[in-house]
């Protein structure tokens, strides 16, 4: 790659290009089919995931003594998670449900769900962001042949070249959270995600803020970054033209508030919320055949949600807000 002046012609940083490609008028996340038309998340894999979030909301409400907790779903897609949580809640627990999403409200959505483009402030309860931070656009940096860390520029067709040297707050972020060394190594500059998460968690008056995403921490940063695209269920070359999702794993330790946040894998988080992949006892097949089949199906779904190399590889960031909570597990 040949260094050029940043912001020249059709060349833009990845953060600016992805913002338009994902959320602009013709952006990927404004398409009518929604994310579910292109990739399978934990929400779409099984109702067990929504049931686990319902237990987490109930536990949070009990810990804080809330009679009508709020549930804020950030990056709500088409409202699938909130719909599932409302269906899984115990009778008699009123919930103020908010779907935070830039796309238009889908037809037929449960009227109890308030649809909003902005995160509401001052509420008490659970804020849940499933696969949201990975779609907060970030710039990409690469070390050139002379050891200089430069911003990567991209055209709408996906072609790249190097721009100006990374400086200021972005350079400080890289030095602290993702130092680069050898020529050709790359990093996603996660500072916008840190700020987005701090604002989201800070919107709560009290409760628990949870982010769930593919992630990495200081001990396992990928040397060439993780920027990629997804379309129709397949990983594709990232092209910022609105035709595909553009995503990158999250430097979750940089997002976490020092001292109060907990990072845990999805397998452990769901286990603590009552979701396990254990098969039912074989004797149940004779005593209760229908129950055995249902239990076997649930075990299969739980196994998918917690599988290594798949959905089980997600990281959960659990961040109490306002005042300490008792153990968040149900």
Buried (B, 14 or more C-beta within 10 A) or exposed (E): BEBBEBEEEEBBBBBBBBBBBBBBEEBBBBBEEBBEEBBEBBBBBBBBBBBBBBBBBBBBBBBBEBEEBBBBBBBBBBBBBBBBBBEBBEEEBEBBBBBBBBBEBBEEBEEEBBBBEEBBEEBBBBBBBBBBBBBBBBBBBBBBEEEBBBBBBBBBEBEBBBBBBBEEEBBEBBEEBBEBEEEEBBBBBBBBBBEBBBEBBBBBEBBBBBBBBBBBBEEEBBEEBBBBBBBEEEEBEBBBBBEBBBBBBBBBBBBBBEEEBEBBBBBEBBBBBEBBBEBBEEEBBEEEEEEBEEBBEBBEBBBBBBBEEBBBBBBBBBBBBEEEBEEBEB
